[in-house]
Amino acid sequence: MNRKYYVLNAPSEITDELRLHLATGTLEGIEINYSLQIVSPGESVSDSPFCNLKTLRRIGFDVRLGENCRSAAGLFAGCENLEELPLVNTEGAEDFSLMCFNCHRLRQVPAFSTGKARKMRGMFQNCFSLASVPMMDTAGVTDFSYCFSYCSALRDVPLWDTSGAETLESMFDNCHSLEMAPHLSTGKVRNMNCMFLCCTSLREVPRLNLQSAQTAVSMFDSCESLRDVPDLDYSVIRKASMMFMGCLSLKSAGDLDFSSAADISFMFAHCSSLEKISRLITPAAVLARNTFFGCGALREMPQVDLSSAMDISEICCDCTALTSVPRLQTASVQNFNRSFAGCSSLEEFPEWDTDSALNLTGMFQDCTALRKVPEFTVPQAEIFKDMFRGCASLKEKPFFYTRGLFRPL
């Protein structure tokens, strides 16, 4: 039987007949002679003839990229049952974005020629079975975001050259089997958001250069096996919210310099084993809400620079073992909502500056052991609802609270 060799010069030449031949392997080969593109969100993903061939398991015919093809974006996207990839000639390709997106059964890949590559965004995203990847030439790649996102079986990552990278956002997020982060060159990286999010087996992180990093939101979020805060220079990061949230094995840390961070919200939230942090250097922090929320083993609130903070709502909420709170600079804080609610072991509270406070709702709610609080001054406060609700051991409440200034809103 004569089998046809297809040459495609535009996506409009993709027919149902061709896709049937691709799915069943009843063709000699195919040449794609146009640059593949990621299309608008939806079922299609890309304009590749292979896109979403969900029954395709193996490719036993020739696959080539023609001289007019400068992009392999989404080439095999959505081939959920594809187990092996052919070695495609990708010498001229610059964009490898979503090339193997949603190839759930793919276990290994060949060493594609990537010397001209600039983008690898989501190249292996959702390849749940992928256990390893080979060395590739990645010196020119600037975008590795989501490259291995949800590669839950991935254990080893080669020393890819990331010296030109500007974003590593979610590069390894949900790589549940990854125990050790690779040594990466990160001197130009600005975005590290969710880089290791939900890497639940991650135990070690090498020295990473953060000198250009602007944002690292959820960088180590839910790294449940991480025992120590990685020894990195965090001083230039501006957004650090949720950075270590849910690191269940994290026990202690010394001084941490986040001197450029404007947002430290949820930074250590739900770190249930965290017992002590010496000091958080955060003079630029405006948002510090939920920073230690649910840290049930924390006995001492760290020295945190709150001199610029405006919102510290729930900063230590549900820290049930907390017994000591330092005197901190809080002159700019407006929102104290539930900041120490549920701190059932807290007996005394130091004198804090509450002159700028607008919201004190539930600040000490259910602090059942609280016996003494200072005489707060609250010239601007508007909401006090449930501020001391459930404080069964508190015999004397502040004057403003008992002499008509309380507004039960």
ZIURUR-V332465 format. One line per field, one symbol per residue. phi: phi as a letter, one per 40 degrees, with the letter a starting at -180 (. if undefined). A space follows every 10 residues. Layout:
phi = ???
//
This chain:
phi = .cbcbcbbba ccccbccccc cccbgcacia bbbaccbccd diccgacccc dgccccbbbb bcbbbccccb abdgdbdgcc bccbbccccb dccbbbdfdb dgccccbabc cccbcbcbbb cgdbcgcccc cabccbcbcc cbbbdfdbdg ccccbbbccc cbcccbabdf dbcgcccccb cccbcbcbcb bbdfdbdgcc bcbbbccbcb cbcbbbdfdb dgcccccbcd cbccccccbb cfcbdgcccc baaccbcbcb ccbbdfdbdg ccccbabcab cbccccbbcf dbdgccbccb cccbcbcbcb bbdfdbdgcc ccbbbccbcb cccbbbdfcb cgccbcbbbc cbcbcccbbb dfdbdgcccc babcccbbcb cbbbdfdbcg cccccbcddc cbbgccbcc
//
